[in-house]
Amino acid sequence: MGTSVFYFVATFSVIFSLMVIFSKNPVHSVLYLILTFFTFTVHYILLNAQFLAVVNFIVYMGAIMVLFLFVLMLLNLNKDNEPLKSNMVKIVGVIAGCCLVVTLVGSLKATAISDPVVLKNPNLGLLKNLGKELFGPFMLPFELSSILLLTAMVGAVLLTKKEKA
């Protein structure tokens, strides 16, 4: 059952990611990217990594993709104001595409000869275990990073605050 769900969701992942690339409308590309991230969330759930699934769902799908969508809608991208690409950019794109194909072929050959990975601890991605690690031996770095983020947030508010004349 789990393997069939994996292949079903993986097929949708590939289809939606290809739609991101080949879609002519940038807003549609962002919407397909949101669907691609949703399929990644399903993959994380299948891998028993609930924390990564929740973070992917909230942070990437909820915040970053909505931000991308609003930026694209504000930019109002049209064919009229799109600059023409030089031949050098096209050549670099072809070289990058060839490098991607070589990497994919190499990784497929490597997976054909490797053994499947079996987790020694099936409770590895559970939130309970992550909480025990964060608030156990890593409590000081966790709290220091929260203080650093709070300081950055206060600094950003102070930098954007207008002074009274």
N, C-alpha and C positions, 0 to 999 in steps of 0.2 A: 504494500500500500504506500509506504513512504517513498519508495523508489519511483513509483508511477507519478506521485504528486510532484516529486522533484523534477522529473523530465517534463511534466506538463507546465510547471512554473518556469523552468529553464527555457522552454520553447517560447513562452510569452516574453521572457527577459530578452532573448535575442531579437524577437520581432519588434518589441517596443524600442530597443536601443537602435535598431536599424531605421525605425521610423523617426527617431530623433535626428539621425544623420541626414536622411533623405527627404525630410519634410521641407517644403518651400517656405512655409510660414513660420517665423521664429516663435510665435506664441504657441502654435501647435507643437513645435519641438520641445518647448518647456513642459507642456502638458504630457507629452509622451515620456519625457524624462521623469516626471512625477510617477507615472505608471511603472517605469523601469525601477525606480527606487522602491515602490511598493512590492514589486516581485523580489527585490533584494531582501526586504523585510520578511517576506514569507520564507526565503532561503535561510535567514538567520533563525527563524522559529524552528524550521526543520533541523537545524544544526544544534538546537537546544541552547542558543545564545540569546536569551530573552532580553538582556540589557542592551545588546547591540541592536536588536529589533526595535525596542522602544526608542532608543536614541536615534536610529535611522528614521523612524516614523515621525517623531516629533521635530527633530532638528532639521533633517534634510528635506523631508516632504512638507513639513509644516512651516518652516521659517525660510530656509534658503531658497527653495523653489518658488515660494510665493514672492519673495524679494526679486528673484530673476524675472518672474512674470510681470511684476509692477514696473521694473526697470525697462523691460522690452516694450511695455505698453506706453510708457512715458517717452521713450526714444522715438516712437512712431517710425519704425524702419520701413522704408519704401524702396522700390527699385530706382526711383529718381535720384535719391540722395546717397546711393551706394557707390563708393569709389570703385574705379576699375582696377582689377588686380593685374600686376605686372607678370611677365612670363617667369621671372625669378621665383615669385611666390608659388606659382603652379609647379615649377620644377622641384622646389623644396617639398611641396605637398606630395608629389609622386614618390620622392625618395623616402619620406616619412611613412607613406603607405606601404612601400616595399619592405621597409624595416619591420613594420607591424606584421606583415605576412610571414617574414622569416622567423620572427619571434613566435608567432602562433604555430607554425610548422614545427619548430624546435620544441615547444612545450607539449604539443601533441605526441611527438616521438618520445619525449621523456615520460609522459604518463602511460604510454604503452608498455614500457619496461619496468615501471615502478610498482610496488605493492600498495594496496589500499591502506589508508591511514585508519587505525582503530584507536579510539580514545581509551586511555587507561582509567580515567575518571569520568563517568557519564554525567556527573553533576557539575561539570566544569563551568558552564555558562550561566548558572542560576544566579539570580539576584541576591539570594541569601548568602551564598559563598562570596560574592563580590563585596557585599556589605561587611562581612566578617574580615575580609582582607583590608578594606579601606579604613575601617574604624578599629582595626587591630594594630598590626605592625606599621601601617602606612598612615596613621592618624595625623602625625605632625606634618608630613608633606601635603596631605589633603587639606588641612586647615590653613597652611601657608599659601597654598594655591588659591583658596577661597578668599583670603585676605588680599592677595595680589589682584584678583579679579575685582574685588570691591574697590580697591584703590584705583584701578584703571577706570571703573565706572564713574567714580566721583571725579576723577580728573577729566574725563570726557564731558561731564556735565559742567564743570567749571570752565572748560575751554570754550564751550558753546554759549555760555551765559553772557548776555550783553551787559556791559557796564552802564550804570546810570550817569548821565552827564551833569 
